[in-house]
Amino acid sequence: MSNLTKILYFKTAIGPEILTICQCTTHQFIYPSPINQTINYILEKHQRSHKVQLGQSKRILKIKKLVPIYIDYQTTIFPVKPQRSPIQYYINACTINGLKSKGSSTIIYFDNGTFITVDAPYIFIYKKWQESLTLSHLLS
């Protein structure tokens, strides 16, 4: 990824195959693997370990569930749904420009005008966003 291209979010694709969609600022990747394997691959590309990053985040933020993952200075992702959920999202907190509540869902706006609607309460997304930004600033 260049400095102009940032990861916005990861999302599991709905369909007969297990796919992961990686939305970036200028394009979209589709990985032919589950979301956890895709995140492990991205972490390995940045010479990081999933287990070590989770442990570090849990220790710093003092939380145990839905823990953000620090990848690099411009990418800190947080999960929106539990791991057993059929549709999972990992959102890059560093690229969020704003949030908007829409009923029981939340619309997340990103740098380039892209947005995604997730089925999660506004206050939950806001809290995870702030936790992720805190982690990003502490580890950068």
MDTraj code that builds the backbone (N, CA, C; nanometers):
import mdtraj as md
import numpy as np

residues = "MET SER ASN LEU THR LYS ILE LEU TYR PHE LYS THR ALA ILE GLY PRO GLU ILE LEU THR ILE CYS GLN CYS THR THR HIS GLN PHE ILE TYR PRO SER PRO ILE ASN GLN THR ILE ASN TYR ILE LEU GLU LYS HIS GLN ARG SER HIS LYS VAL GLN LEU GLY GLN SER LYS ARG ILE LEU LYS ILE LYS LYS LEU VAL PRO ILE TYR ILE ASP TYR GLN THR THR ILE PHE PRO VAL LYS PRO GLN ARG SER PRO ILE GLN TYR TYR ILE ASN ALA CYS THR ILE ASN GLY LEU LYS SER LYS GLY SER SER THR ILE ILE TYR PHE ASP ASN GLY THR PHE ILE THR VAL ASP ALA PRO TYR ILE PHE ILE TYR LYS LYS TRP GLN GLU SER LEU THR LEU SER HIS LEU LEU SER".split()
xyz = np.array([
    [0.0836, -0.1181, 0.0000],
    [0.0000, 0.0000, 0.0000],
    [0.0885, 0.1252, 0.0000],
    [0.0517, 0.2217, -0.0775],
    [0.1240, 0.3478, -0.0790],
    [0.0652, 0.4402, 0.0274],
    [0.1268, 0.5566, 0.0435],
    [0.0758, 0.6529, 0.1410],
    [-0.0596, 0.7089, 0.0998],
    [-0.0914, 0.7038, -0.0301],
    [-0.2191, 0.7552, -0.0774],
    [-0.3305, 0.6519, -0.0676],
    [-0.2944, 0.5241, -0.0628],
    [-0.3931, 0.4171, -0.0563],
    [-0.3959, 0.3606, 0.0847],
    [-0.5107, 0.3685, 0.1477],
    [-0.5265, 0.3177, 0.2839],
    [-0.6387, 0.2157, 0.2872],
    [-0.6267, 0.1205, 0.3790],
    [-0.7341, 0.0240, 0.4013],
    [-0.8458, 0.0953, 0.4767],
    [-0.9699, 0.0820, 0.4287],
    [-1.0847, 0.1400, 0.4979],
    [-1.1509, 0.0378, 0.5891],
    [-1.1796, -0.0806, 0.5342],
    [-1.2424, -0.1847, 0.6158],
    [-1.2290, -0.3213, 0.5497],
    [-1.2477, -0.4249, 0.6315],
    [-1.2590, -0.5630, 0.5860],
    [-1.4016, -0.6078, 0.6150],
    [-1.4571, -0.6894, 0.5256],
    [-1.5937, -0.7385, 0.5438],
    [-1.6035, -0.8783, 0.4843],
    [-1.6742, -0.9684, 0.5526],
    [-1.6976, -1.1002, 0.4945],
    [-1.8002, -1.0863, 0.3831],
    [-1.7754, -1.1568, 0.2738],
    [-1.8675, -1.1536, 0.1598],
    [-1.9774, -1.2568, 0.1806],
    [-2.0980, -1.2201, 0.1413],
    [-2.2121, -1.3099, 0.1534],
    [-2.2221, -1.3906, 0.0244],
    [-2.2260, -1.5228, 0.0370],
    [-2.2360, -1.6078, -0.0807],
    [-2.1965, -1.7504, -0.0494],
    [-2.1917, -1.8338, -0.1526],
    [-2.1596, -1.9753, -0.1303],
    [-2.0127, -1.9987, -0.0947],
    [-1.9239, -1.9063, -0.1322],
    [-1.7818, -1.9191, -0.1018],
    [-1.7451, -1.8294, 0.0157],
    [-1.6380, -1.8670, 0.0845],
    [-1.5878, -1.7849, 0.1947],
    [-1.4882, -1.6855, 0.1365],
    [-1.5275, -1.5586, 0.1335],
    [-1.4441, -1.4524, 0.0785],
    [-1.4376, -1.3362, 0.1763],
    [-1.3322, -1.2572, 0.1648],
    [-1.3183, -1.1362, 0.2443],
    [-1.2971, -1.0186, 0.1502],
    [-1.3768, -0.9151, 0.1685],
    [-1.3637, -0.7929, 0.0890],
    [-1.2780, -0.6946, 0.1681],
    [-1.1750, -0.6421, 0.1030],
    [-1.0896, -0.5395, 0.1630],
    [-1.1105, -0.4120, 0.0819],
    [-1.1785, -0.3149, 0.1402],
    [-1.2059, -0.1883, 0.0716],
    [-1.0948, -0.0896, 0.1044],
    [-1.0306, -0.0384, 0.0008],
    [-0.9267, 0.0630, 0.0170],
    [-0.9793, 0.1962, -0.0358],
    [-0.9011, 0.3019, -0.0242],
    [-0.9473, 0.4338, -0.0675],
    [-0.9699, 0.4402, -0.2176],
    [-0.8897, 0.3683, -0.2955],
    [-0.8998, 0.3785, -0.4411],
    [-0.9475, 0.2517, -0.5099],
    [-0.9516, 0.1413, -0.4401],
    [-0.9880, 0.0148, -0.5030],
    [-1.0360, -0.0849, -0.3979],
    [-1.0673, -0.2058, -0.4455],
    [-1.1181, -0.3103, -0.3574],
    [-1.0476, -0.4417, -0.3906],
    [-1.0042, -0.5147, -0.2864],
    [-0.9484, -0.6486, -0.3029],
    [-1.0517, -0.7490, -0.2563],
    [-1.0520, -0.8664, -0.3176],
    [-1.1322, -0.9774, -0.2665],
    [-1.0363, -1.0920, -0.2392],
    [-1.0226, -1.1288, -0.1125],
    [-0.9351, -1.2379, -0.0722],
    [-1.0162, -1.3670, -0.0650],
    [-0.9648, -1.4771, -0.1213],
    [-1.0387, -1.6045, -0.1189],
    [-1.0160, -1.6822, 0.0106],
    [-1.0343, -1.6160, 0.1228],
    [-1.0120, -1.6799, 0.2529],
    [-1.1021, -1.6145, 0.3573],
    [-1.1202, -1.6813, 0.4720],
    [-1.1977, -1.6197, 0.5803],
    [-1.1296, -1.4928, 0.6314],
    [-1.2057, -1.4113, 0.7003],
    [-1.1558, -1.2809, 0.7452],
    [-1.0376, -1.2940, 0.8419],
    [-1.0387, -1.3953, 0.9291],
    [-0.9277, -1.4116, 1.0241],
    [-0.7974, -1.4456, 0.9529],
    [-0.8032, -1.5309, 0.8512],
    [-0.6828, -1.5633, 0.7741],
    [-0.6333, -1.4420, 0.6964],
    [-0.7249, -1.3618, 0.6465],
    [-0.6875, -1.2406, 0.5733],
    [-0.6162, -1.1421, 0.6654],
    [-0.6680, -1.1240, 0.7859],
    [-0.6048, -1.0321, 0.8814],
    [-0.4683, -1.0848, 0.9241],
    [-0.4568, -1.2161, 0.9442],
    [-0.3260, -1.2753, 0.9748],
    [-0.2268, -1.2483, 0.8619],
    [-0.2723, -1.2600, 0.7372],
    [-0.1869, -1.2332, 0.6209],
    [-0.1405, -1.0867, 0.6199],
    [-0.2324, -0.9941, 0.6431],
    [-0.1976, -0.8509, 0.6449],
    [-0.0970, -0.8231, 0.7570],
    [-0.1194, -0.8826, 0.8737],
    [-0.0261, -0.8638, 0.9852],
    [0.1121, -0.9194, 0.9517],
    [0.1177, -1.0372, 0.8902],
    [0.2461, -1.0964, 0.8523],
    [0.3189, -1.0105, 0.7496],
    [0.2439, -0.9459, 0.6594],
    [0.3055, -0.8541, 0.5630],
    [0.3756, -0.7386, 0.6336],
    [0.3265, -0.7013, 0.7509],
    [0.3854, -0.5917, 0.8284],
    [0.4743, -0.6437, 0.9416],
    [0.5181, -0.7701, 0.9332],
    [0.6038, -0.8342, 1.0334],
    [0.5460, -0.8262, 1.1743],
    [0.4198, -0.8587, 1.1868],
    [0.3528, -0.8582, 1.3165],
    [0.2805, -0.9904, 1.3370],
    [0.2583, -1.0242, 1.4627],
    [0.1888, -1.1475, 1.4985],
    [0.0505, -1.1134, 1.5536],
    [-0.0502, -1.1868, 1.5092],
    [-0.1874, -1.1639, 1.5550],
    [-0.1974, -1.1819, 1.7062],
    [-0.1384, -1.2883, 1.7568],
    [-0.1444, -1.3182, 1.9002],
    [-0.0748, -1.2088, 1.9826],
    [0.0407, -1.1660, 1.9374],
    [0.1158, -1.0618, 2.0094],
    [0.0401, -0.9290, 2.0063],
    [-0.0150, -0.8928, 1.8901],
    [-0.0889, -0.7671, 1.8782],
    [-0.2136, -0.7668, 1.9669],
    [-0.2859, -0.8804, 1.9697],
    [-0.4045, -0.8889, 2.0562],
    [-0.3657, -0.8772, 2.2032],
    [-0.2600, -0.9484, 2.2430],
    [-0.2140, -0.9427, 2.3821],
    [-0.1728, -0.8025, 2.4223],
    [-0.1008, -0.7358, 2.3341],
    [-0.0560, -0.5990, 2.3610],
    [-0.1753, -0.5039, 2.3734],
    [-0.2718, -0.5174, 2.2842],
    [-0.3906, -0.4313, 2.2881],
    [-0.4727, -0.4554, 2.4140],
    [-0.4905, -0.5817, 2.4508],
    [-0.5663, -0.6148, 2.5722],
    [-0.4993, -0.5559, 2.6957],
    [-0.3668, -0.5645, 2.6997],
    [-0.2918, -0.5143, 2.8149],
    [-0.2987, -0.3609, 2.8230],
    [-0.2839, -0.2937, 2.7108],
    [-0.2838, -0.1469, 2.7099],
    [-0.4226, -0.0905, 2.7392],
    [-0.5250, -0.1453, 2.6724],
    [-0.6609, -0.0915, 2.6846],
    [-0.7409, -0.1525, 2.7989],
    [-0.6890, -0.2635, 2.8560],
    [-0.7567, -0.3338, 2.9660],
    [-0.8987, -0.3766, 2.9266],
    [-0.9089, -0.4375, 2.8077],
    [-1.0356, -0.4941, 2.7615],
    [-1.0103, -0.6375, 2.7160],
    [-1.1171, -0.7169, 2.7098],
    [-1.1012, -0.8575, 2.6734],
    [-1.1763, -0.8973, 2.5472],
    [-1.2807, -0.8246, 2.5104],
    [-1.3623, -0.8621, 2.3952],
    [-1.3582, -0.7534, 2.2884],
    [-1.3689, -0.7967, 2.1626],
    [-1.3696, -0.7053, 2.0479],
    [-1.2528, -0.6061, 2.0561],
    [-1.1331, -0.6627, 2.0610],
    [-1.0100, -0.5871, 2.0830],
    [-0.9564, -0.5314, 1.9503],
    [-0.9186, -0.4035, 1.9452],
    [-0.8583, -0.3465, 1.8244],
    [-0.7212, -0.4086, 1.7966],
    [-0.6808, -0.4054, 1.6707],
    [-0.5518, -0.4608, 1.6294],
    [-0.4721, -0.3509, 1.5602],
    [-0.3524, -0.3230, 1.6122],
    [-0.2631, -0.2236, 1.5529],
    [-0.1809, -0.2915, 1.4438],
    [-0.1852, -0.2360, 1.3214],
    [-0.1076, -0.2916, 1.2103],
    [0.0098, -0.1994, 1.1768],
    [-0.0177, -0.0725, 1.1515],
    [0.0867, 0.0275, 1.1323],
    [0.0304, 0.1649, 1.1690],
    [0.1089, 0.2697, 1.1493],
    [0.0688, 0.4028, 1.1961],
    [-0.0598, 0.4544, 1.1315],
    [-0.0969, 0.4020, 1.0149],
    [-0.2201, 0.4482, 0.9511],
    [-0.3278, 0.3407, 0.9455],
    [-0.3058, 0.2287, 1.0123],
    [-0.4031, 0.1197, 1.0108],
    [-0.4162, 0.0569, 1.1489],
    [-0.5259, 0.0851, 1.2162],
    [-0.5640, 0.0185, 1.3407],
    [-0.7086, -0.0240, 1.3222],
    [-0.7307, -0.1547, 1.3162],
    [-0.8645, -0.2060, 1.2863],
    [-0.9338, -0.2545, 1.4129],
    [-1.0658, -0.2396, 1.4151],
    [-1.1433, -0.2912, 1.5280],
    [-1.2601, -0.3740, 1.4760],
    [-1.2911, -0.4846, 1.5457],
    [-1.4043, -0.5679, 1.5034],
    [-1.5358, -0.5061, 1.5476],
    [-1.6395, -0.5277, 1.4675],
    [-1.7728, -0.4773, 1.5000],
    [-1.8594, -0.5893, 1.5558],
    [-1.8390, -0.7103, 1.5068],
    [-1.9186, -0.8266, 1.5484],
    [-1.8276, -0.9320, 1.6119],
    [-1.8837, -1.0202, 1.6964],
    [-1.8041, -1.1299, 1.7534],
    [-1.7535, -1.2246, 1.6442],
    [-1.6514, -1.3049, 1.6767],
    [-1.5900, -1.3931, 1.5774],
    [-1.6850, -1.4978, 1.5227],
    [-1.7845, -1.5375, 1.5974],
    [-1.8784, -1.6399, 1.5513],
    [-1.9886, -1.5843, 1.4616],
    [-1.9938, -1.4562, 1.4473],
    [-2.0964, -1.3931, 1.3642],
    [-2.0738, -1.4282, 1.2165],
    [-2.1807, -1.4569, 1.1410],
    [-2.1626, -1.4927, 0.9999],
    [-2.1094, -1.3772, 0.9144],
    [-2.1483, -1.2545, 0.9463],
    [-2.0961, -1.1375, 0.8748],
    [-2.0111, -1.0577, 0.9729],
    [-1.8839, -1.0447, 0.9404],
    [-1.7916, -0.9730, 1.0275],
    [-1.7377, -0.8495, 0.9561],
    [-1.7103, -0.7475, 1.0351],
    [-1.6496, -0.6252, 0.9854],
    [-1.5288, -0.5935, 1.0721],
    [-1.4214, -0.5484, 1.0096],
    [-1.3085, -0.4884, 1.0793],
    [-1.2903, -0.3519, 1.0153],
    [-1.3051, -0.2467, 1.0939],
    [-1.3021, -0.1094, 1.0437],
    [-1.1686, -0.0450, 1.0814],
    [-1.1072, 0.0275, 0.9879],
    [-0.9844, 0.1007, 1.0157],
    [-1.0208, 0.2337, 1.0818],
    [-0.9892, 0.2460, 1.2093],
    [-1.0254, 0.3653, 1.2865],
    [-0.9536, 0.4908, 1.2370],
    [-0.8355, 0.4750, 1.1791],
    [-0.7559, 0.5901, 1.1367],
    [-0.8122, 0.6601, 1.0131],
    [-0.9033, 0.5955, 0.9420],
    [-0.9577, 0.6558, 0.8198],
    [-1.1017, 0.7037, 0.8356],
    [-1.1582, 0.6910, 0.9543],
    [-1.2967, 0.7334, 0.9765],
    [-1.3033, 0.8857, 0.9846],
    [-1.3958, 0.9440, 0.9095],
    [-1.4196, 1.0884, 0.9153],
    [-1.5394, 1.1242, 1.0010],
    [-1.6360, 1.0334, 1.0101],
    [-1.7544, 1.0634, 1.0888],
    [-1.8465, 0.9444, 1.1019],
    [-1.9383, 0.9562, 1.1982],
    [-2.0382, 0.8534, 1.2250],
    [-2.1756, 0.9182, 1.2244],
    [-2.2750, 0.8393, 1.1852],
    [-2.4124, 0.8887, 1.1867],
    [-2.5035, 0.7738, 1.2258],
    [-2.5907, 0.7993, 1.3206],
    [-2.6854, 0.6979, 1.3653],
    [-2.8030, 0.6921, 1.2690],
    [-2.8458, 0.5699, 1.2372],
    [-2.9628, 0.5510, 1.1511],
    [-3.0421, 0.4341, 1.2086],
    [-3.1358, 0.4652, 1.2983],
    [-3.2113, 0.3603, 1.3668],
    [-3.1192, 0.2810, 1.4575],
    [-3.1185, 0.1493, 1.4422],
    [-3.0295, 0.0656, 1.5229],
    [-2.8962, 0.0419, 1.4528],
    [-2.8764, 0.1028, 1.3366],
    [-2.7521, 0.0888, 1.2605],
    [-2.6696, 0.2167, 1.2701],
    [-2.5466, 0.2079, 1.2207],
    [-2.4573, 0.3230, 1.2182],
    [-2.3955, 0.3337, 1.0799],
    [-2.3925, 0.4541, 1.0265],
    [-2.3244, 0.4793, 0.8997],
    [-2.1869, 0.5348, 0.9335],
    [-2.0829, 0.4713, 0.8782],
    [-1.9449, 0.5138, 0.9014],
    [-1.8937, 0.5780, 0.7728],
    [-1.8481, 0.7039, 0.7827],
    [-1.7956, 0.7776, 0.6679],
    [-1.6432, 0.7768, 0.6725],
    [-1.5811, 0.7579, 0.5547],
    [-1.4358, 0.7492, 0.5447],
    [-1.3786, 0.8676, 0.4679],
    [-1.2455, 0.8676, 0.4518],
    [-1.1705, 0.9769, 0.3911],
    [-1.2211, 1.0203, 0.2542],
    [-1.2460, 0.9284, 0.1641],
    [-1.2726, 0.9646, 0.0254],
    [-1.4208, 0.9694, -0.0098],
    [-1.5076, 0.9832, 0.0883],
    [-1.6506, 0.9869, 0.0617],
    [-1.7164, 0.8505, 0.0631],
    [-1.6385, 0.7462, 0.0826],
    [-1.6933, 0.6109, 0.0937],
    [-1.7615, 0.5978, 0.2286],
    [-1.8663, 0.5186, 0.2341],
    [-1.9317, 0.4922, 0.3622],
    [-1.9792, 0.3484, 0.3658],
    [-2.0033, 0.2989, 0.4859],
    [-2.0551, 0.1642, 0.5062],
    [-2.1573, 0.1711, 0.6192],
    [-2.2644, 0.0960, 0.6059],
    [-2.3658, 0.0875, 0.7107],
    [-2.3478, -0.0442, 0.7837],
    [-2.3290, -0.0375, 0.9144],
    [-2.3120, -0.1584, 0.9955],
    [-2.4265, -0.1690, 1.0952],
    [-2.4663, -0.2905, 1.1222],
    [-2.5767, -0.3165, 1.2146],
    [-2.5229, -0.3218, 1.3574],
    [-2.4894, -0.2050, 1.4093],
    [-2.4378, -0.1920, 1.5457],
    [-2.4752, -0.0529, 1.5963],
    [-2.4982, -0.0388, 1.7265],
    [-2.5364, 0.0918, 1.7814],
    [-2.4257, 0.1968, 1.7663],
    [-2.4674, 0.3204, 1.7520],
    [-2.3752, 0.4329, 1.7363],
    [-2.2758, 0.4412, 1.8518],
    [-2.3243, 0.4309, 1.9739],
    [-2.2373, 0.4482, 2.0913],
    [-2.1304, 0.3395, 2.0968],
    [-2.1638, 0.2175, 2.0535],
    [-2.0668, 0.1079, 2.0500],
    [-1.9562, 0.1374, 1.9483],
    [-1.9950, 0.1794, 1.8276],
    [-1.8968, 0.2104, 1.7232],
    [-1.8086, 0.3272, 1.7670],
    [-1.8704, 0.4288, 1.8266],
    [-1.7944, 0.5451, 1.8733],
    [-1.6915, 0.5044, 1.9787],
    [-1.7319, 0.4195, 2.0727],
    [-1.6416, 0.3734, 2.1787],
    [-1.5242, 0.2945, 2.1198],
    [-1.5517, 0.2037, 2.0269],
    [-1.4457, 0.1229, 1.9645],
    [-1.3530, 0.2106, 1.8803],
    [-1.4087, 0.3112, 1.8152],
    [-1.3289, 0.4057, 1.7368],
    [-1.2301, 0.4787, 1.8281],
    [-1.2793, 0.5282, 1.9414],
    [-1.1933, 0.6007, 2.0346],
    [-1.0864, 0.5103, 2.0956],
    [-1.1237, 0.3860, 2.1303],
    [-1.0254, 0.2897, 2.1822],
    [-0.9150, 0.2658, 2.0790],
    [-0.9542, 0.2499, 1.9543],
    [-0.8581, 0.2217, 1.8475],
    [-0.7647, 0.3395, 1.8235],
    [-0.8186, 0.4608, 1.8260],
    [-0.7341, 0.5791, 1.8084],
    [-0.6361, 0.5939, 1.9244],
    [-0.6821, 0.5638, 2.0448],
    [-0.5939, 0.5677, 2.1617],
    [-0.4801, 0.4682, 2.1449],
    [-0.5137, 0.3464, 2.1054],
    [-0.4121, 0.2431, 2.0833],
    [-0.3137, 0.2865, 1.9753],
    [-0.3645, 0.3424, 1.8678],
    [-0.2795, 0.3875, 1.7576],
    [-0.1808, 0.4943, 1.8034],
    [-0.2270, 0.5897, 1.8834],
    [-0.1388, 0.6968, 1.9313],
    [-0.0359, 0.6446, 2.0311],
    [-0.0745, 0.5482, 2.1130],
    [0.0189, 0.4939, 2.2112],
    [0.1267, 0.4064, 2.1471],
    [0.0935, 0.3379, 2.0386],
    [0.1890, 0.2466, 1.9756],
    [0.2667, 0.3088, 1.8600],
    [0.2273, 0.4279, 1.8146],
    [0.2989, 0.4925, 1.7024],
    [0.4248, 0.5609, 1.7504],
])
top = md.Topology()
chain = top.add_chain()
for i, resn in enumerate(residues, 1):
    res = top.add_residue(resn, chain, resSeq=i)
    for name in ("N", "CA", "C"):
        top.add_atom(name, md.element.get_by_symbol(name[0]), res)
traj = md.Trajectory(xyz[None], top)
